[in-house]
């Protein structure tokens, strides 16, 4: 299984509201940058992450912000 480096979204700024993602052990992992790499990591299958991204692109979560 391929592991990629952690990547922060380009929209993230220095205000501490940042998340990072990577591929690791067959999963997509998401973490909060404020935790300095020691906090919890959420793990999703590729299909689960794809469904989330699709919902984001289609505005399904816009009511949350």
URDA-V743641 format. One record per residue. N is the residue number from 0. RES is the residue in one small letter. SS is DSSP state (~ for helix, > for strand, _ for the rest). NEAR is the number of other C-alpha atoms within 8 Angstrom. Layout:
N,RES,SS,NEAR  N,RES,SS,NEAR
//
This chain:
0,x,_,5  1,x,_,7  2,x,_,8  3,x,_,7  4,x,_,6  5,x,_,7  6,x,>,7  7,x,>,9  8,x,_,8  9,x,_,5  10,x,_,4  11,x,_,10  12,x,_,8  13,x,_,5  14,x,_,6  15,x,_,7  16,x,_,9  17,x,_,12  18,x,>,11  19,x,>,12  20,x,>,11  21,x,>,12  22,x,>,12  23,x,>,11  24,x,_,7  25,x,_,9  26,x,>,10  27,x,>,13  28,x,>,12  29,x,>,11  30,x,>,12  31,x,>,12  32,x,~,11  33,x,~,7  34,x,~,7  35,x,_,7  36,x,_,7  37,x,_,5  38,x,_,8  39,x,_,5  40,x,>,8  41,x,>,7  42,x,>,8  43,x,>,10  44,x,_,9  45,x,~,9  46,x,~,7  47,x,~,8  48,x,~,10  49,x,~,8  50,x,~,8  51,x,~,8  52,x,~,8  53,x,~,8  54,x,~,10  55,x,~,10  56,x,~,7  57,x,_,6  58,x,_,7  59,x,_,8  60,x,_,8  61,x,~,7  62,x,~,5  63,x,~,4  64,x,_,4
//
